[in-house]
Amino acid sequence: MREIDLGDAAHGVVVDTADGARTVTARWVVDSSGRAGLLKRKLGLRRPVSHAANACWFRFPDRLKVDDWSDDPVWRARVPERQRWLSTNHLMGAGYWVWLIPLGSGSTSVGIVADPALHPFHRLSRFDRAIDWLREFEPQCADVVETHAPQLEDFLALQHFAHGCERVFSPDRWAMTGESGVFTDPFYSPGSDFIAIGNDFATDLNTRDLRGEDVRERAEIFNTLHLRLFDAFLKLYDGQYPLMGNPQVMTAKVAWDNAAYWSVTALLFFQRRLRHPEFMASIEPLMRRFFVLHARMQQLFAAWGRADDAAYGQARANVMDVDRLRQLQGSLDGPMMDDEALRERLERNYVWLESMARAYQRLAGEYDPALARFIARGHAEARVTERVDLEPLKLTPFSQVWLGASCSRSQARRACEKGDI
């Protein structure tokens, strides 16, 4: 594609073909050019964001099976039949995570995503440097990667990958979908959400416009909602990478982030209501409370991470051990609900989220009483009939398990880092 010419009655796109340049005209232009962001660049709509993480990734033509990395029978029994490698596996530490993804082609993708304040980009910008970094922070993974290094298929590195946009849907009949508009972070794979939501909005606007409807107001509504969701998702990551080195706080954060997603955002998408402006307007008060609670929880996790210096070692937790979380996720593909039933479901889910937030605040308060200030007592609390039991997600520090009550958290952490326990 060479050029985009936005007009009044129709838009023109100049593309290169085997027979030379050709101009294609249409009422709508939908930019799905990915990080090239053709429309964004043309219109000067790029919006910088403060989340500054970097990434590198590379592929090998073989399967890297994490099941082979340990012969501990207890660890192996958690995922029977040695099929852990079939999932995306994350290796995590303070300021970073490493992905191991089995691809349909038979290859394995390995990626490193890191906060530059703790892990500068120059340490990840080349394959040899990435291996050196792995030797320091994930030595077992480094050994496996080095074994497969002669079969390296490719290597890419990207600095400050998150980006925003001033507008992604326009009443002038253009739209951006996927990374051509906005991108937050690969953790949780929200890029797929924004592709799906953006495609939904773009298709809705196109089909209605072709039927002769005036979609100008609808385009403004979709644009506001899309960017509002982007800002909310960005809070999951901005300044939160240091938490990846704290098993207890990160376990709490993953549980909360998924609970909030399954309770509201994903539910609205599965029920096909994000593209119904009238319905979204009817739940605006709930959405405002939800976004505020979501932001306060990210602040709580950041403060909790600074307060908790415990060492947890081989502690384990599974968010699916909490019945309510399993139910929230499992019910997403349930039958379509009418508007009133969906509003009631969303309200119940929000009430439970408030209770979950306060339960985590109480747990964080065990580390520092000052942490009991983030989540206010909600008006909905009196209606809660379901007890929020987070005990399955509470980890026991080494200082309590291995070294006795006389050992402090900081002493246990130092002993763990030295390999004494």
Sequence and secondary structure as in RCSB ss.txt:
>XXXX:A:sequence
MREIDLGDAAHGVVVDTADGARTVTARWVVDSSGRAGLLKRKLGLRRPVSHAANACWFRFPDRLKVDDWSDDPVW
RARVPERQRWLSTNHLMGAGYWVWLIPLGSGSTSVGIVADPALHPFHRLSRFDRAIDWLREFEPQCADVVETHAP
QLEDFLALQHFAHGCERVFSPDRWAMTGESGVFTDPFYSPGSDFIAIGNDFATDLNTRDLRGEDVRERAEIFNTL
HLRLFDAFLKLYDGQYPLMGNPQVMTAKVAWDNAAYWSVTALLFFQRRLRHPEFMASIEPLMRRFFVLHARMQQL
FAAWGRADDAAYGQARANVMDVDRLRQLQGSLDGPMMDDEALRERLERNYVWLESMARAYQRLAGEYDPALARFI
ARGHAEARVTERVDLEPLKLTPFSQVWLGASCSRSQARRACEKGDI
>XXXX:A:secstr
  EEE  SS EEEEEEETTEEEEEEES EEE  GGG HHHHHHT EE  S   EEEEEEESS   GGGG   HHH
HHTSGGG GGGS EEEEETTEEEEEEE TTS EEEEEEE TTTS GGGTSSHHHHHHHHHHH HHHHHHHHHHGG
G  EEEEESS  BEES SEETTTEEE GGGT B  STT HHHHHHHHHHHHHHHHHHHHHTT   HHHHHHHHHH
HHHHHHHHHTTTTTTGGGGG HHHHHHHHHHHHHHIIIIIHHHHHTT TT HHHHHHTHHHHHHHHHHHHHHHHH
HHHHHHH     TT    GGGSHHHHHHHHTTTS    HHHHHHHHHHHHHHHHHHHHHHHHHHHTT GGGTTSS
   GGGGG  S    GGG    HHHHTS TTS HHHHHHHHHHT  
